[in-house]
Amino acid sequence: MLDLAFQNLLSPMVLFFVLGVAAALARSDLSIPEPVAKLLALYLLMSIGFRGGVEVAHQGVDGTMIAAIAAGVALSFVTPFLAYLILRAVTRLDAVNAAAVAAHYGSISAVTFVAVTGMLGQLGIAWDGYMVAVGAAMETPAILAALLIARGKADPDGQSRGTLLREVALNGSIVILLGAFVIGALTGARGAAMVKPFLSDPFAGVLCLFLLDMGLVAGRGLAQGRRHLSLPVTIFGVAMPLIGGTLGAALAWLIGLSAGSTAVLITLAASASYIAVPAAMRLALPQANPAVALTLSLGITFPFNLLAGIPLYIAFATRIAP
């Protein structure tokens, strides 16, 4: 595991992320224009979704795929309840803010998903393409769970709830990920050969540039929002990924997922959203302070997963997978 962690820390992707964090904390004027950052994210999600669809076209749909999607949905829905109970027990967050933070930890980070699949590729560990669908399925249930938790405290009216569900269903990351997945599944190996120079070959370089930008964002978030990070809240930001990852590992073992797919499910369960869920919480729980959840998920949990969590999850997956 230590060797795996060392390889990850010295990979170009992680080092570019560290460069971004350091530049932001040093108040450098280094920046990546917002339209460029969005284009990089679009490319990465399209590439992963398409390649996942191609893999499903090759393997076909089976019971393991259906079980993995069901496990992902269950994890996304149950985790916020567990996170909420922990937050209320060990921190001073009120019910509404605890519910909002809990939703972030039930949903997933698409960037963390990109990072773990990139590292698995570097290590030559195969993962099943249908894990793309699992990741997409884990976006929405956590938001619905947060609404159930907060009901009676900040329950939105019917119009707001309908707007929220529409926002979640049409979230750009979900649309491009699932859309590319379907296109890959329909075109298969023939389609993969046609777009390989664009969607496969430049992937690692684009990921480095994107993680540089994420490092800048994380560094600025830490500099501006650290006043929200009390010691119990900070500890939660490190402990909750391990708790979620443990639940993911147990389900992956029960289903019998491969080592690569087990690592992906653990990482998805351990990640925290900072794109889709914050937008949804603005509609669902406007009373919640977004700085608390964003600083925690992006400033604490994301760097932890990238620097230490992913090597740990992969090492553990290789030990428990059949």
Sequence and secondary structure as in RCSB ss.txt:
>XXXX:A:sequence
MLDLAFQNLLSPMVLFFVLGVAAALARSDLSIPEPVAKLLALYLLMSIGFRGGVEVAHQGVDGTMIAAIAAGVAL
SFVTPFLAYLILRAVTRLDAVNAAAVAAHYGSISAVTFVAVTGMLGQLGIAWDGYMVAVGAAMETPAILAALLIA
RGKADPDGQSRGTLLREVALNGSIVILLGAFVIGALTGARGAAMVKPFLSDPFAGVLCLFLLDMGLVAGRGLAQG
RRHLSLPVTIFGVAMPLIGGTLGAALAWLIGLSAGSTAVLITLAASASYIAVPAAMRLALPQANPAVALTLSLGI
TFPFNLLAGIPLYIAFATRIAP
>XXXX:A:secstr
 HHHHHHHHTSHHHHHHHHHHHHHHTT      HHHHHHHHHHHHHHHHHHHHHHHHHH   HHHHHHHHHHHHH
HHHHHHHHHHHHHHHS   HHHHHHHHHHHHS  HHHHHHHHHHHHHHT    TTHHHHHHHTSHHHHHHHHHHH
TTTS   HHHHHHHHHHHHT HHHHHHHHHHHHHHHHHHHHHHHHHHHHTTTHHHHHHHHHHHHHHHHHHHHHHH
GGG  HHHHHHHHHHHHHHHHHHHHHHHHHT  HHHHHHHHHHHH   SSHHHHHHHHH TTS HHHHHHHIIII
IHHHIIIIIHHHHHHHHHHH  
